[in-house]
Amino acid sequence: MRLARLYQPRNPLFWAFILVNALSSVISYLLHTRDFPVAVILILAGFALGNMVCGIGIAVRLLRDPGPEGGSR
């Protein structure tokens, strides 16, 4: 597996991967800069962990997927 396989701008999974990572960054920023009640912190932390799992799953699929070109480089 090559890490260059992650960059597939024609593959919708690539854009889902970008979106999930951006959402994780926003959640992390909010958790570090704002004072929320404990319940909200736990909910946001749960979303952040779920985002991480989804991001890893998408990354693995991108690394294994031959891509829209149909062949490997």
N, C-alpha and C positions, 0 to 999 in steps of 0.2 A: 504494500500500500504506500502510495506517495501522498504527501500532504498537499501537493499541487492539485490533487483531485478535489479538494474542498472548493476551489474557485471554479464554479460552473455557472456563469451569469445567465445562461439560457435555460437552466434547470430551475423550476419553481421551488424545489427543496432548498436551493442556495439562498433564495430570498427569504424563505421561512427561517433558515438558520440565522441570517442577518437580523431579522425581526426579533427572534427569540433572544439573541445576544443583546440587542439594543434594549429590549424590555428588562432584561436582567440588570443591565447597567442603570436604568432608571430606578428600578426597585432598590438596588444597592445604594444609589445616591440618596434616595429618600430615607432609607433606614439610617444612614450615617449623618444626615444633616438636620433631620427633624426630630422633635420629641413627640412620639405617639404614645397612646395608652398601650399597655402590655398586650391586650387582645389584638389590636391592629398590628403590632409588631410581629406577633405570632402568625397572623394571617399573611402578612407580606413576606415573612420568612418562608412560609409554606409555599407561596407562589414562586419565590426565588429558587427554592429547591426543586420544585416541579419544572420550572424553566430550565434549570441545569440538566435535569434528566432528559427532557425533550431535546435540548441542544446537543447532548452527547449522542442521543439516538439518531438525530438528523445528520450529525457529522459522520457517524459510522455508515449510514446509508449512502452519503455522498462519496465516502472513500471507497465503498464497494461497488457503487453503481457505475456502469460503463459510460454513462452520460448520454446526452441527446445525440452526440455524433455517432454512437453505436459501436465505437471501437476504443481500444485502449491505446495510449501513447507510449 
